[in-house]
Amino acid sequence: MGKPRAAIYVRISQDREGAGLGVQRQEVDCRALAKRKGWAVAETYTDDDVSAYSGRPRPAWNRLREDIEAGAVDAVVAWHVDRLTRSPRELEDVIDFAERQGLELATVTGDIDLATPTGRLVARMLGAAARHESEHKSERQLRERRQNAERGLVAGGGHRPFGYADDGVTVLEDEAEVVREMASRVLAGESLTSICRDLMARGVITPLGKAWTPTSMRRLLASARISGRREHTPKSAYGSTRPLVGEIVADAVWEGIVSVDDSDRLRRMLSDPSRRKFSPATGRKYLLSGVLKCGLCGNGLVGCPREGVPRYICHRMPGRDHCGGVATNAQRTDEFVRDMVLVALDSDEMRAALTRRDDVDPELAAAVARDEAALVDLAAEKDDGVIARGEYLSRRTRIEKRLQASRTKLARATHAQPLGSFVGTYEEMLERWDAMNLSQRRAIVGAVLDRVDVQSADPRRRWDPARFTPVWKA
């Protein structure tokens, strides 16, 4: 009979340098132990920079379990029980394997005989102790991160923030200029996709050497960091996906790149769920898609060519309730709606209405600040053991619901922002319009128009302005 087939399992939770040195050291010790026991090492299973406590998938561990069940492994060698797992449930799986298939377990820190009740007790005690230490370590780390945030310190870890040097404090002026450009273009209503395309053409990349995407740009511009403020989101406040905006808890030790006012506007705009209504999708070719509505059935008109001529139509398709009774020439409609918008913006009444709509309610802004602070205090009470988890979750849900409603109301006050540098005389606005891309033009239209209802055409008239009924936001 040949030597028992041993599998070496090594894991390190954090490999900050990416060199894999921790798992290499574990493997050397485990191979020496297998040699002393007369076991033949069949394979080494490595999970590098993966925490067992985090609950994230461990590919090598899962593959080892499959090989054990298939009978390809007779023994497992690890540096310590806590390298195998810090979950009592997964430790029980190993014990079950030992009972069913005679699996042996050896660790560098001491042999564990899973074939005896005493050995299984020792394994369970070691696993429980490791779990206890891991939980306390997690609590200490969470408390330290919150304290650092409240002191305005650099978070540490991760990649270099765009606009700042490796220390996270020193402003890199060439990148800071790009951040200011991104911010001003978004505040002017241009889509993230449009800005990303422009940056790609200019060769502007992220700190990771990758092209900008709408997701990465949204994260950057919604971060309070770029305004010199420190935000914090307790880990218990989210699952696997971090919220776009956290709670601002302090002024940071680094200088801001954009103003606090612009940062607050960006955070409101980018976190507003209704914002996508007028956000141009990738490849959008028609100015008024989503704005024009069929006056007969109320559905949106879509842009598409008919006999080589671009048109907006109520497109009837199987499974949709579009009536198909309305169509209009795209170019003439674009020009008509453009002129309608510019004439309206050239009036004192429209400007006054937009100015009133753009005012931010100070009471609403104060309510947002109070609720953001309440979430931070609530997380601190939970971490300090002042309140139980059930009460924490209940109170957090109420605060977050109220906070989301307030943020949505505040976001609506930013809809007129694209008009700030656009409004002027009709001639001035027409010149600015001609210099804009499609995304910027849609932002102007979306800032003042809720929709335009289009009636069916009169066959006796080639062009009838009376078909179009604007519904103004102001």
C-alpha positions in Angstrom: 0.0 0.0 0.0 1.4 3.4 -1.0 1.9 6.5 1.2 -1.3 8.4 2.2 -2.1 11.2 -0.2 -1.9 14.5 1.6 -3.3 17.8 0.6 -1.7 21.0 1.9 -4.1 23.9 2.5 -2.6 27.3 3.0 -4.4 30.7 3.4 -3.6 34.2 4.3 -6.3 36.8 4.9 -4.5 39.9 3.7 -1.5 40.0 1.3 -0.9 43.8 1.3 2.2 43.5 -0.9 0.7 40.9 -3.2 3.9 38.8 -2.9 2.2 35.7 -1.5 5.0 35.4 1.1 2.6 34.3 3.9 1.3 31.3 2.1 4.8 30.3 0.9 6.0 30.2 4.5 3.0 28.1 5.5 3.6 25.7 2.7 7.3 25.1 3.6 6.3 24.2 7.2 3.4 22.0 6.0 5.6 20.1 3.6 8.2 19.4 6.3 5.4 18.1 8.6 4.0 15.8 5.8 7.5 14.4 5.2 7.9 13.6 8.9 4.6 11.8 8.9 5.5 9.8 5.8 2.7 11.4 3.7 3.0 12.1 -0.1 1.9 15.6 -0.9 -0.5 15.3 -3.8 -1.3 19.0 -4.2 -1.2 22.3 -2.5 -4.4 24.3 -2.3 -3.9 28.0 -1.9 -6.3 30.8 -1.1 -4.3 34.0 -1.0 -5.7 37.2 0.5 -9.1 35.6 1.3 -10.6 35.8 4.7 -12.5 32.8 6.0 -14.4 35.0 8.4 -15.7 37.4 5.7 -17.8 34.6 4.1 -16.5 35.3 0.7 -16.0 32.3 -1.6 -12.7 30.4 -1.2 -12.0 28.7 -4.6 -9.2 26.5 -3.4 -11.0 25.4 -0.2 -14.1 24.5 -2.3 -11.9 22.5 -4.7 -10.3 20.7 -1.7 -13.7 19.7 -0.3 -14.7 18.2 -3.7 -11.4 16.2 -3.9 -11.9 14.9 -0.4 -15.5 13.7 -1.3 -14.1 12.1 -4.4 -11.6 10.1 -2.4 -8.6 11.7 -3.9 -7.2 12.9 -0.6 -6.4 10.8 2.5 -5.0 13.6 4.8 -5.0 17.3 5.1 -2.1 19.4 6.4 -2.5 23.0 7.5 -0.5 25.4 9.5 -3.3 25.8 12.1 -6.9 24.9 12.4 -7.8 28.6 11.8 -6.1 28.4 8.4 -8.6 25.8 7.4 -11.6 27.8 8.5 -12.8 30.1 11.3 -16.4 28.9 10.8 -17.6 26.1 13.2 -20.0 25.0 10.5 -17.1 24.3 8.0 -15.0 22.7 10.7 -17.9 20.2 11.2 -17.7 19.4 7.5 -14.0 18.4 8.0 -15.0 16.3 11.0 -17.7 14.6 8.9 -15.2 13.8 6.2 -12.9 12.2 8.8 -15.7 10.0 10.1 -16.9 8.9 6.7 -13.7 8.5 4.9 -11.0 8.2 7.5 -9.5 11.6 6.7 -6.5 12.6 8.8 -5.7 16.1 9.8 -2.3 17.4 10.9 -1.3 21.0 11.7 2.1 22.5 12.2 1.0 23.8 15.6 0.0 20.3 16.9 -1.6 17.1 15.7 -5.4 16.7 15.9 -6.8 13.2 15.8 -10.3 13.6 14.4 -10.9 9.8 14.9 -11.3 10.3 18.7 -13.8 12.3 20.7 -10.9 14.1 22.5 -9.3 15.1 19.2 -12.6 16.4 17.8 -13.2 18.4 21.0 -9.7 20.0 20.7 -10.5 20.9 17.1 -13.8 22.5 18.0 -12.2 24.4 20.9 -9.5 25.7 18.6 -12.0 26.6 16.0 -14.2 28.4 18.5 -11.3 30.3 19.9 -10.2 31.4 16.4 -13.7 32.5 15.6 -13.9 34.5 18.8 -10.6 36.3 18.0 -11.6 37.0 14.5 -14.9 38.6 15.6 -13.1 40.8 18.1 -10.5 41.7 15.6 -13.2 42.8 13.2 -14.9 44.9 15.9 -11.6 46.6 16.7 -10.9 47.4 13.1 -14.4 48.8 12.6 -14.0 51.0 15.7 -10.6 52.2 14.6 -11.9 53.1 11.1 -14.7 55.1 12.6 -12.4 56.9 15.0 -10.0 57.7 12.1 -12.9 59.1 10.0 -14.0 61.3 12.9 -10.5 62.7 13.1 -10.5 63.4 9.4 -7.6 61.0 8.7 -6.7 59.2 5.5 -8.6 55.8 5.4 -5.5 53.9 4.1 -5.5 50.8 2.0 -6.8 50.5 -1.6 -5.4 52.4 -4.6 -4.3 56.0 -4.8 -7.3 58.4 -5.0 -7.4 60.3 -8.3 -6.3 63.9 -7.8 -4.0 63.0 -4.9 -0.6 61.6 -4.4 0.2 58.2 -2.8 -0.1 59.8 0.6 -3.7 60.6 0.0 -3.1 64.2 1.1 -1.0 66.0 -1.5 -3.0 67.4 -4.4 -1.8 66.6 -7.9 -2.7 69.7 -9.8 -2.9 68.1 -13.2 -5.3 65.5 -12.0 -7.2 68.0 -9.8 -7.9 70.0 -13.0 -9.5 67.0 -14.5 -11.6 66.4 -11.4 -12.8 70.0 -11.6 -13.6 69.6 -15.3 -15.6 66.4 -14.6 -17.5 68.1 -11.9 -18.4 71.2 -13.9 -19.5 69.1 -16.9 -21.7 66.9 -14.8 -23.2 69.9 -13.0 -23.8 71.3 -16.5 -25.9 68.2 -17.3 -23.5 66.3 -19.5 -23.8 62.5 -19.1 -21.0 60.5 -17.4 -20.8 58.3 -20.5 -20.1 61.3 -22.7 -17.4 62.6 -20.4 -15.8 59.1 -20.2 -15.6 58.9 -24.0 -13.9 62.3 -24.1 -11.3 61.4 -21.5 -10.6 58.1 -23.3 -9.9 60.0 -26.5 -7.5 62.3 -24.6 -5.7 59.4 -22.9 -6.8 60.3 -19.4 -6.8 57.2 -17.2 -7.6 56.1 -13.6 -4.9 55.5 -11.0 -5.1 51.8 -11.9 -4.2 52.6 -15.5 -7.7 51.8 -16.8 -10.1 53.8 -18.9 -12.8 55.8 -17.0 -16.2 54.2 -16.7 -19.5 55.9 -15.6 -19.3 53.8 -12.4 -15.8 54.8 -11.5 -16.5 58.5 -12.3 -19.7 58.4 -10.3 -17.9 57.0 -7.3 -15.2 59.7 -7.6 -17.5 62.7 -8.0 -20.0 61.5 -5.3 -17.2 61.2 -2.8 -16.9 63.9 -0.1 -13.1 63.4 -0.3 -12.8 65.7 -3.3 -14.2 68.6 -1.2 -11.8 68.0 1.7 -14.3 66.2 3.9 -14.2 62.8 5.5 -17.2 60.5 5.1 -17.8 57.2 6.8 -20.3 54.4 6.2 -20.4 51.7 8.9 -19.8 48.3 7.4 -22.9 47.1 9.2 -25.0 49.6 7.2 -24.4 47.7 3.9 -23.8 44.2 2.6 -21.6 43.4 -0.3 -22.3 46.7 -2.0 -21.1 49.9 -0.5 -23.6 52.8 -0.8 -22.7 55.6 -3.2 -22.7 58.3 -0.4 -21.8 57.9 3.2 -22.1 60.1 6.2 -19.8 63.2 6.4 -18.3 63.1 9.8 -15.4 65.6 9.8 -13.2 68.0 7.8 -10.3 66.1 6.4 -6.6 66.6 6.8 -6.2 67.1 3.1 -7.4 70.0 0.9 -10.4 69.8 -1.3 -10.3 70.0 -5.0 -13.9 71.2 -5.6 -16.0 73.5 -3.4 -18.3 72.1 -0.6 -21.3 73.5 -2.4 -20.4 71.8 -5.7 -19.7 68.6 -3.9 -23.1 68.6 -2.2 -24.8 69.2 -5.5 -22.9 66.4 -7.1 -23.8 64.0 -4.3 -27.4 64.9 -4.5 -27.5 64.6 -8.3 -25.6 61.3 -8.6 -27.5 59.6 -5.8 -30.9 60.6 -7.0 -32.8 57.5 -8.3 -34.9 59.6 -10.7 -31.8 61.1 -12.4 -31.6 58.3 -15.0 -34.8 59.7 -16.6 -32.8 62.2 -18.7 -29.4 60.5 -18.6 -28.5 59.6 -22.2 -27.8 55.9 -22.6 -24.8 54.7 -24.4 -25.1 55.2 -28.2 -28.1 57.6 -27.9 -28.6 59.3 -31.3 -31.8 61.2 -31.0 -32.2 64.4 -29.0 -35.8 63.9 -27.8 -36.1 60.1 -27.1 -37.9 59.8 -23.8 -39.2 63.4 -24.1 -41.8 63.1 -26.9 -45.0 61.3 -25.9 -47.7 60.1 -28.2 -50.8 62.3 -27.8 -53.1 59.3 -28.6 -51.9 56.5 -26.3 -49.4 58.4 -24.0 -46.4 56.1 -24.8 -43.0 57.5 -25.6 -41.9 58.1 -29.2 -38.7 56.4 -30.3 -36.2 57.6 -32.9 -35.7 55.5 -36.0 -35.2 56.1 -39.7 -38.0 55.6 -42.2 -36.9 55.3 -45.8 -33.6 56.9 -44.9 -35.2 59.8 -43.1 -34.8 60.0 -39.2 -38.2 60.2 -37.5 -39.8 59.9 -34.1 -42.6 57.3 -34.1 -45.0 55.6 -31.8 -43.5 52.2 -32.6 -46.1 49.5 -32.5 -44.6 46.1 -31.7 -46.0 42.7 -30.4 -46.5 42.8 -26.6 -46.5 46.6 -26.4 -49.5 48.9 -26.2 -48.2 51.6 -28.6 -50.9 52.7 -31.0 -48.6 53.5 -33.9 -50.7 56.5 -34.8 -48.1 59.3 -34.4 -44.9 60.1 -36.3 -42.8 63.2 -36.9 -39.7 64.3 -38.8 -36.8 64.1 -36.3 -34.7 67.1 -37.7 -37.7 69.5 -37.9 -39.0 68.4 -34.5 -35.5 68.8 -32.9 -35.2 72.3 -34.3 -38.8 73.2 -33.2 -38.4 72.0 -29.7 -34.9 73.7 -29.4 -36.4 77.0 -30.5 -39.4 76.5 -28.1 -36.9 75.9 -25.2 -34.7 78.9 -26.1 -37.6 81.3 -26.4 -38.9 80.2 -23.0 -35.5 80.6 -21.4 -35.3 84.1 -22.9 -38.3 85.1 -20.8 -38.1 86.7 -17.4 -41.0 84.5 -16.2 -39.2 81.2 -16.9 -36.0 82.4 -15.4 -37.7 83.5 -12.2 -39.5 80.1 -12.0 -36.3 78.2 -12.5 -34.5 80.3 -9.9 -37.3 79.6 -7.3 -37.1 75.9 -8.1 -33.3 75.8 -7.7 -33.5 77.2 -4.1 -32.4 74.6 -1.5 -34.6 74.5 1.5 -32.3 75.1 4.5 -34.5 73.1 6.7 -34.4 70.1 4.4 -30.6 70.3 4.2 -30.4 70.5 8.0 -32.6 67.4 8.2 -30.3 65.5 6.0 -27.3 66.5 8.1 -29.1 65.4 11.3 -30.0 62.0 9.9 -26.5 61.4 8.6 -25.1 62.2 12.0 -27.8 60.0 13.6 -26.6 57.0 11.5 -23.0 57.5 12.7 -24.1 57.7 16.3 -26.3 54.7 16.0 -23.5 52.6 14.6 -21.3 53.7 17.5 -24.0 52.6 20.0 -24.2 49.2 18.3 -20.4 48.7 18.2 -20.1 49.7 21.8 -22.8 47.3 22.8 -25.2 50.0 24.0 -28.1 48.6 21.9 -28.9 45.2 20.6 -28.7 44.3 16.9 -32.5 44.1 16.5 -33.0 47.6 17.8 -30.1 48.9 15.7 -31.6 47.4 12.5 -35.0 48.8 13.3 -33.8 52.3 14.0 -31.4 52.3 11.1 -34.2 51.4 8.7 -36.4 54.3 9.8 -33.6 56.8 9.6 -32.4 55.6 6.2 -36.0 55.7 4.8 -36.4 59.3 6.0 -32.9 60.2 4.8 -33.5 58.8 1.3 -36.7 60.8 0.9 -34.9 64.0 2.0 -32.1 63.4 -0.4 -34.5 62.9 -3.3 -36.2 66.2 -2.6 -32.8 68.0 -2.4 -31.8 66.4 -5.7 -34.8 67.9 -7.4 -33.4 71.3 -6.6 -30.4 70.6 -8.8 -32.3 70.0 -12.0 -31.9 73.7 -13.1 -28.2 73.6 -12.6 -27.3 72.9 -16.3 -28.8 76.2 -17.2 -26.5 78.3 -15.0 -23.9 79.1 -17.7 -26.3 78.6 -20.6 -29.1 81.1 -20.2 -28.7 84.4 -22.0 -30.2 86.1 -25.0 -31.7 83.9 -27.7 -28.8 84.5 -30.0 -26.2 83.7 -27.3 -28.0 80.5 -26.3 -28.3 79.4 -30.0 -24.6 79.8 -30.4 -23.9 77.8 -27.2 -26.4 75.2 -28.3 -24.5 74.7 -31.6 -21.3 74.1 -29.7 -22.8 71.4 -27.5 -22.8 67.7 -27.9 -26.0 65.6 -27.8 -25.6 64.8 -24.1 -25.3 68.5 -23.2 -28.3 69.4 -25.3 -30.4 66.7 -23.7 -29.5 68.1 -20.3 -30.8 71.6 -21.3 -34.1 70.1 -22.6 -34.4 67.8 -19.5 -33.9 70.8 -17.2 -37.0 72.7 -18.4 -39.3 70.1 -20.1 -41.1 67.3 -18.4 -42.4 66.1 -21.8 -43.8 67.2 -25.1 -47.2 65.6 -26.2 -47.4 65.0 -30.0 -50.7 64.7 -31.8 -51.3 62.9 -35.1 -50.5 64.8 -38.2 -53.0 66.6 -40.4 -52.5 65.2 -43.9 -53.4 68.6 -45.3 -50.4 70.3 -43.6 -46.8 69.5 -44.1 -45.7 71.0 -40.8 -48.1 71.9 -37.9 -46.6 73.4 -34.7 -50.0 73.0 -33.1 -49.4 69.3 -32.9 -46.8 69.8 -30.1 -47.9 70.6 -26.5 -45.0 71.2 -24.0 -45.3 70.4 -20.4 -42.8 72.6 -18.5 -41.1 71.6 -15.3 -41.2 75.1 -14.0 
